[in-house]
């Protein structure tokens, strides 16, 4: 049986080479002479690589990192995004506390571009994107909708291949920054099971994880490899009490301490199952199938609702002491927050009968202790009036979360055509379906317009992303009397993408009896989707591609790829890629490429609408995201979305000196008409009247609107340097790695729709300099792994408020893991991430801004590239069989 399995494994590798459009193994080596030698060389590029971090493969016209299963397991973090961040310096991942839907599915940024500018593959096939759109994405990811990488457990992986080059001409939309290919295990025997437990030095974020993998024979000629992971993670808090909440507590109200949480969300019942099946069908043909089922519950914090400064939430009309309405919720306040704070403080009230527009309600003033006058507050009931200070006097803090379910299945066959006009061609035919569902939930909030009858917990609705695809790929080698055979690949792809909105429970969106009095509608913080929002938007596209690599001489290899893609929404696009590699000497290679690319707007970005609560000039306001073709969006500069277009240049060198391996690559990525969420634009009274005429409810409670737009151009330049050294030291084997990335993004064109502060975030939020230095030591009875991480200066931003942004200092963190081999089967592990507990940059708002550091309850700037939680330690036991 082992011979059959080995044959299947070898044919799988050859098959990867044939599926040129669906695999990272498109490059044939220049020095190969025979088919088997070529297959082995392809394996070297796509499969075999040093298990040190990070490791670039040099025998390729474009830079590729290979991260093996052993290295993936050496991380204190169980989140795939965090594992990759520690290995690939040009990848940045933010924790995103209090960030709406981005809390549920965190975006990642390769080479400083948005999360959906990197194409994700699983076993060489396009991975479906998440249903979650990052409405509050920290500037760079505003509106991004990329795949949910976090569902992929490290124990299921054979390796991860990171192609650091524009590749839209080979793989289609989204491959502007590069491609990540997650390769599943294909063992037909053996396996492992492990238990891991850890927590942060602060004593929170306790995480327990059980994971396992087993390889089984699938008949005598195949394999079935199954993996699972089950995890629970407690929330973290890096918060202090807000001054306003502390004042209420001192006045005798029952206010939580802290009232508002900045930290990682709680993750419960995070279960994921992956399967990978292969079967030799004989006659050089194979069947394959792989897929996953994943589900988790997530719950995180929102902003604290102050009971005396939230117009529309606690009441309907703001009254000065004289009783004259001075402010309706959503009105622009040109005097700013300072003038608002200086105005006489009153309670916001509305009539309970919900019929009369004329309010005859008592004025309830705020006393010196910050609380409403008890007698006047009690008189509201007698006057048939109401304010939520009567039933929730201490204020409230919503918890936002949801249930994320992710499923996928790919089935295909590949092999060699032995007769007919296509004799000698290798083919790969596959079909895939992927589905991601986000059921949103919000707790401890209210629908203000329902008055005292409001529920406190709501189910605001669902987003569902469904993608289907069909691929047909072919490849053949031709003898054109050059130095070696020429590899020609071509194929077609058909895809259908749909985005569905399902309405929430009625209480989450209904207009209650106090709506006409100016009370806000819907579950505060995340209003439910109305039945009118419900529906499915669908888009289809097809693509044709041709990809060839030509070994002109022993020293020079050139590649050409062209791709035509047609969408039924915005039309067609054509892209190309030229790449080359030149062997100057046996030890020195030069490589480079030039390519065009594109990123199609997602169906969700083109059609979604949503209401968010965000801070504007220090005040919580409701902001509506509208489709770009909405009349209000159009009047403010919106239009139907078009694809982003890019031009990418890379040039690099690979140098080998004994056991030292060095790669150096320069890149330049120019992106025009980038898609992102616009700046939040303040609504005028005329805008509101137009919204009311269009049937939009709760317009009085809206202060701002935004929409997706192609508004700005960027140029991203950078350098990747990788050096590896292998040696036999200290009685064992040693691997030393150094990786450095310099990355800089400049916004070349923008308008007020994007806004100057967002430009500043795009250019400065991510560190320009990242580096890692790794030492992995293997001995007979133990091993250890240590990594030093350097993060350069970055822009510290808190609550998206430009007045508080600073330049944060560079920082160094250290990770360490020690493994003791108790026996051949049992390994005991102890480790720590950020072992010296390096703090993120503490909030330090300049005195002239006039805002206290803890005004919003945070300790650290949320844009920290290494997170705000500090050191984390863990223990693990693994049994191999």
BELJO-V243723 format. One record per run of one state. SS is the DSSP state (hx for helix, st for strand, lp for the rest). FROM is the first residue (numbers start at 0). TO is the last residue. If there is no record, write none. Layout:
BEGIN
ss: {SS | SS}
from: {FROM | FROM}
to: {TO | TO}
END
This chain:
BEGIN
ss: {lp | hx | lp | hx | lp | st | lp | st | hx | lp | hx | lp | st | lp | hx | lp | st | lp | hx | st | lp | st | lp | st | lp | st | lp | hx | lp | hx | st | lp | hx | lp | st | lp | st | lp | st | lp | hx | st | lp | st | lp | hx | lp | st | lp | st | lp | st | lp | st | lp | st | lp | st | lp | hx | lp | st | lp | st | lp | st | lp | st | lp | hx | lp | st | lp | st | lp | st | lp | hx | lp | st | lp | st | lp | hx | lp | hx | lp | hx | lp | st | lp | st | lp | st | lp | st | lp | hx | lp | st | lp | st | lp | hx | lp | st | lp | st | lp | st | lp | hx | lp | hx | st | lp | st | lp | hx | lp | st | lp | st | lp | st | lp | hx | lp | st | lp | st | lp | st | lp | st | lp | hx | lp | st | lp | st | lp | st | lp}
from: {0 | 1 | 18 | 34 | 46 | 55 | 57 | 63 | 68 | 73 | 79 | 85 | 90 | 93 | 99 | 103 | 107 | 110 | 114 | 117 | 122 | 124 | 126 | 133 | 134 | 143 | 144 | 148 | 151 | 153 | 156 | 163 | 167 | 171 | 177 | 184 | 190 | 200 | 206 | 217 | 218 | 221 | 233 | 238 | 239 | 242 | 250 | 265 | 282 | 284 | 305 | 310 | 311 | 314 | 315 | 316 | 319 | 324 | 328 | 335 | 342 | 345 | 346 | 348 | 351 | 364 | 366 | 371 | 372 | 373 | 382 | 384 | 386 | 395 | 416 | 425 | 443 | 447 | 453 | 457 | 478 | 485 | 503 | 505 | 508 | 514 | 517 | 530 | 533 | 534 | 551 | 555 | 567 | 570 | 583 | 587 | 599 | 602 | 607 | 609 | 616 | 618 | 626 | 630 | 635 | 643 | 657 | 659 | 677 | 680 | 682 | 684 | 693 | 698 | 701 | 729 | 731 | 749 | 755 | 764 | 768 | 778 | 781 | 791 | 793 | 796 | 801 | 804 | 805 | 808 | 810 | 821 | 825 | 833 | 841 | 842 | 846 | 849 | 857 | 858 | 859 | 860 | 871 | 880}
to: {0 | 17 | 33 | 45 | 54 | 56 | 62 | 67 | 72 | 78 | 84 | 89 | 92 | 98 | 102 | 106 | 109 | 113 | 116 | 121 | 123 | 125 | 132 | 133 | 142 | 143 | 147 | 150 | 152 | 155 | 162 | 166 | 170 | 176 | 183 | 189 | 199 | 205 | 216 | 217 | 220 | 232 | 237 | 238 | 241 | 249 | 264 | 281 | 283 | 304 | 309 | 310 | 313 | 314 | 315 | 318 | 323 | 327 | 334 | 341 | 344 | 345 | 347 | 350 | 363 | 365 | 370 | 371 | 372 | 381 | 383 | 385 | 394 | 415 | 424 | 442 | 446 | 452 | 456 | 477 | 484 | 502 | 504 | 507 | 513 | 516 | 529 | 532 | 533 | 550 | 554 | 566 | 569 | 582 | 586 | 598 | 601 | 606 | 608 | 615 | 617 | 625 | 629 | 634 | 642 | 656 | 658 | 676 | 679 | 681 | 683 | 692 | 697 | 700 | 728 | 730 | 748 | 754 | 763 | 767 | 777 | 780 | 790 | 792 | 795 | 800 | 803 | 804 | 807 | 809 | 820 | 824 | 832 | 840 | 841 | 845 | 848 | 856 | 857 | 858 | 859 | 870 | 879 | 880}
END
